[in-house]
Amino acid sequence: MTDARPLTLETPAEHPFAEFVRILGKGKRGARGLTREEARAAMTLLLEGKVEDTQLGAFLMLLRHKEESAEELAGFTEALRSHLQAPPIAVDIDWPTYAGKKRHLPWYLLSAKCLAANGVRILMHGGGAHTAGRLYTEQLLALLDIPLCRDWASVSQALEQQHLAFAPLHDWAPQLQRMIDLRNTLGLRSPIHSLARVLNPLGARCGLQSIFHPGYQAVHREASQLLGDHVIVIKGDGGEIEVNPDVTSHLYGTTAGQAWDEEWPALSERRHVKPPSLQPEHLLAVWRGEAEDSYGEMAVVATLALALRGLGDDRDQAFAKARDYWAKRNQSN
C-alpha cells in the first residue's frame, strides 16, 4: 500500500491567469471574448512568465477555436509594446515576415532591398522556420546581404548604414517565440502568428501586414485602427507581404483612425505556372540582371508600389516610382 496523500483541508488560491482561461472556455453560453483591457492584462502575465504551461496551451487553443478579435489583438499589442520598452529608432516601414513561401520564391525580399537602396528604413522581423516545406526570410539573409541584428543597437546601426534590418522575434520577445514554436506540439497555429503582424515594435510610420486567411484582413485593420497605427493589410502570396500579380489585390488601409479600401487589378493577363522547385540563387540572378522572371519581377514592382502607397504616394505615383527604383537598382549589391 502506498503512502497516503495528506488531505487538502484548505482551498488553494486560484491562479491569477485562471480568470482568462475561464472567460474563453466557460461553455457555449458562458464563454466570451476578452475585452481589450483583459487581453492586455493576460498578455502581461504571459510576458512576465507568470503562466503555467497547461494554462498557456489551453489559452492559445481556446483563442484559436474562437478566433481572435480586434480588441484582443489590440490589447495584446499594447502589453507587448509596454513590456518591450524599445529604444527610439526611426523606422519608415514595419515588415513582419512569419509565413514563409512554398509556391513561389520570396520576391518581397528584393522589394525590401530596393526600397532600402532608395533610403526607406525597413525593420523586418520573423519567427523562424516553424513549418516544413516553406522557405523563410531567415534562411536567405546571408545570400541577399540583409543584416541580421540580434539587439536594438545593431538594428539602429544597420538602419543607418543599409536602411534595412532583420530582427528575430526570439531576441526581443522570446515569450512570443515560444508560443509560435508550440505549433508542432499543439498541431495548430496559435493567435500569436496573427499577433506578430500587428506588433510594430519600433512604431514605424507605416505597417505592412499580410494575412492569408479570408476575413482576418478586416480584423487586423480594425486592431491597428484601435491602436492608432497607419497600416495596409493585404492577402499576400503565401501569407507574406508580397502582391500576387496574377490576381486582384484588395488593400485594407487605416490612416489617422479612418479605414479605407482599394482594389488593385491583376498585372498579368494569365496566371503564371509555379516553378517546379524553389531555387534561392535565382533571386540573386534576377537582382543582378543575369536572369529574368516574369512573375517575380511583376511581384517585386507591385510590392514596391504597395510600400510606397503606404508611405503616401497614390497608386499611379507608387507604380511609376516602383518601376523606376527597380530599373535603376544597384545590381552589384
PyMOL commands that set and color helices and strands:
alter all, ss='L'
color gray80, all
select helices_A, chain A and resi 18-25+27-30+36-47+53-66+70-84+108-117+137-140+152-161+169-172+174-181+183-186+191-198+216-227+237-239+281-287+294-310+315-327
alter helices_A, ss='H'
color red, helices_A
select strands_A, chain A and resi 93-96+122-126+164-168+206-210+231-234+249-255+258-264
alter strands_A, ss='S'
color yellow, strands_A
deselect
rebuild
show_as cartoon
